[in-house]
Amino acid sequence: MCSGRRLAAIVLLSFMALAEATAASLEWRRYAIPATGLSVDVPISIFEEDRGATEEGALERHLFTKDYRANLTIKSFPNPDNVSPAAFLEKMRPPADIQYRRVTPKFFAVSGVRDGYTWYNRCNRATRFMNCVLINYPAAEERQWDATVTRISLSLAK
């Protein structure tokens, strides 16, 4: 029984190392919205389609995989009253079926699965803004996305 657990641990660690190596081998570029202080690392070898902002002067960018199976939105939401991440999240009325939720005085991160896609949102509190990344990808590919989503999330500045 002990050798079975040891084998499972070795296999799990091997997959984790492979996922990290895959994220490290990607081509990354820093995207920024200077007006709000938002900046984030983006794997441009995954998100090859850059649709830019949806409207002139918008504080957002929309990126997609070549086959459109996944997307990444980088966006600064106005927060003129500088409300806390918890209050901002509540105001956005997130779905009730959130599977992961972490809220601190500086940021919130939430995720879940809907219609076969995993969605992940992280927003960092900045002066007068909430700077966010919103990622959607096939739920069946969740493990392959873990290291990439983690790097994007942890690189989000302000």
C-alpha positions as CSV (number, residue, x, y, z in Angstrom):
1,M,0.0,0.0,0.0
2,C,2.8,2.4,0.9
3,S,4.5,1.7,-2.5
4,G,1.3,2.5,-4.2
5,R,1.1,5.9,-2.5
6,R,4.7,6.5,-3.3
7,L,4.1,5.7,-7.0
8,A,1.1,8.0,-7.1
9,A,3.2,10.8,-5.6
10,I,5.9,10.4,-8.1
11,V,3.5,10.4,-11.0
12,L,1.8,13.5,-9.6
13,L,5.1,15.3,-9.1
14,S,6.2,14.4,-12.7
15,F,3.0,15.9,-14.1
16,M,3.4,19.1,-12.1
17,A,7.0,19.4,-13.2
18,L,6.0,18.9,-16.8
19,A,3.2,21.5,-16.5
20,E,5.7,24.0,-15.0
21,A,8.3,23.3,-17.7
22,T,5.6,23.8,-20.4
23,A,4.6,27.2,-19.0
24,A,8.3,28.2,-18.7
25,S,9.0,27.2,-22.4
26,L,6.2,29.5,-23.7
27,E,6.9,32.9,-25.2
28,W,5.7,35.6,-22.8
29,R,5.1,39.3,-23.2
30,R,4.2,42.0,-20.6
31,Y,1.0,43.8,-21.4
32,A,0.1,47.0,-19.7
33,I,-2.6,49.6,-19.3
34,P,-0.4,52.6,-18.2
35,A,-3.3,54.8,-17.2
36,T,-4.3,52.4,-14.4
37,G,-1.0,50.8,-13.5
38,L,-2.1,47.3,-14.7
39,S,0.5,45.1,-16.1
40,V,0.6,41.3,-16.6
41,D,2.6,38.5,-18.3
42,V,0.8,37.0,-21.2
43,P,1.8,33.8,-23.0
44,I,1.7,35.1,-26.6
45,S,2.5,31.7,-28.0
46,I,-0.9,30.6,-26.6
47,F,-3.0,33.8,-27.0
48,E,-2.0,34.6,-30.6
49,E,-5.1,36.5,-31.6
50,D,-5.1,40.0,-30.1
51,R,-8.5,41.7,-30.7
52,G,-7.3,44.8,-28.7
53,A,-9.9,46.9,-27.0
54,T,-13.6,46.6,-27.8
55,E,-14.0,50.4,-28.0
56,E,-11.8,53.5,-28.3
57,G,-10.2,54.5,-25.1
58,A,-11.3,51.3,-23.3
59,L,-9.2,50.1,-20.4
60,E,-9.1,46.5,-21.7
61,R,-7.6,44.0,-24.1
62,H,-9.1,40.8,-25.5
63,L,-6.8,37.9,-26.5
64,F,-7.7,34.4,-27.9
65,T,-6.1,31.2,-28.8
66,K,-5.8,30.6,-32.5
67,D,-8.7,28.2,-32.5
68,Y,-10.7,30.4,-30.1
69,R,-11.1,27.6,-27.5
70,A,-9.7,29.9,-24.8
71,N,-9.6,33.6,-24.1
72,L,-8.0,36.1,-21.8
73,T,-9.3,39.6,-21.0
74,I,-7.1,42.1,-19.3
75,K,-9.3,44.9,-17.9
76,S,-9.3,47.8,-15.5
77,F,-12.7,48.4,-13.9
78,P,-13.3,51.9,-12.5
79,N,-13.5,51.8,-8.7
80,P,-13.8,55.5,-7.8
81,D,-14.9,54.9,-4.2
82,N,-11.9,52.6,-3.7
83,V,-14.1,49.9,-2.3
84,S,-12.5,46.7,-1.0
85,P,-12.0,43.6,-3.2
86,A,-14.8,41.9,-1.2
87,A,-17.2,44.7,-1.7
88,F,-16.3,45.0,-5.4
89,L,-16.8,41.3,-5.9
90,E,-20.2,41.4,-4.2
91,K,-21.2,44.3,-6.4
92,M,-20.3,42.3,-9.5
93,R,-22.8,39.6,-8.4
94,P,-20.7,36.5,-9.1
95,P,-22.4,33.2,-9.8
96,A,-23.4,31.2,-6.8
97,D,-21.5,28.1,-8.0
98,I,-18.0,29.5,-7.4
99,Q,-15.7,26.6,-6.8
100,Y,-12.7,28.6,-5.7
101,R,-12.8,31.9,-3.8
102,R,-10.0,33.8,-2.2
103,V,-10.5,37.4,-1.0
104,T,-7.9,39.6,0.7
105,P,-7.7,43.4,1.3
106,K,-5.6,43.6,-1.8
107,F,-7.2,41.2,-4.3
108,F,-9.8,38.6,-5.0
109,A,-9.6,35.4,-7.1
110,V,-12.6,33.3,-8.1
111,S,-13.1,30.4,-10.4
112,G,-15.7,27.8,-11.4
113,V,-16.9,25.7,-14.3
114,R,-19.8,26.6,-16.6
115,D,-20.9,25.1,-19.9
116,G,-17.7,23.0,-20.1
117,Y,-15.3,25.9,-19.6
118,T,-13.3,26.8,-16.5
119,W,-13.4,30.5,-15.8
120,Y,-10.9,32.2,-13.6
121,N,-11.0,35.9,-12.5
122,R,-8.4,37.8,-10.4
123,C,-8.7,41.4,-9.6
124,N,-6.1,43.5,-7.8
125,R,-7.0,46.7,-6.0
126,A,-5.4,49.8,-7.3
127,T,-6.1,53.5,-6.7
128,R,-9.5,54.2,-8.3
129,F,-9.4,50.9,-10.2
130,M,-9.7,47.1,-9.9
131,N,-7.1,45.6,-12.3
132,C,-8.2,42.2,-13.6
133,V,-7.5,39.2,-15.7
134,L,-10.4,37.0,-16.8
135,I,-9.5,33.7,-18.3
136,N,-11.8,31.0,-19.9
137,Y,-10.5,27.6,-21.2
138,P,-11.9,24.1,-21.7
139,A,-12.6,22.4,-18.4
140,A,-11.3,19.1,-19.8
141,E,-7.9,20.8,-20.2
142,E,-7.7,22.2,-16.7
143,R,-4.5,20.5,-15.6
144,Q,-2.7,21.6,-18.7
145,W,-3.7,25.2,-18.0
146,D,-2.8,25.2,-14.3
147,A,0.8,26.5,-14.5
148,T,-0.1,29.1,-17.2
149,V,-3.0,30.5,-15.3
150,T,-0.9,30.6,-12.1
151,R,1.8,32.6,-13.8
152,I,-0.6,35.0,-15.4
153,S,-2.4,35.5,-12.0
154,L,0.7,36.0,-10.0
155,S,2.2,38.4,-12.5
156,L,-0.8,40.8,-12.3
157,A,0.6,44.0,-11.0
158,K,-1.5,46.6,-9.1
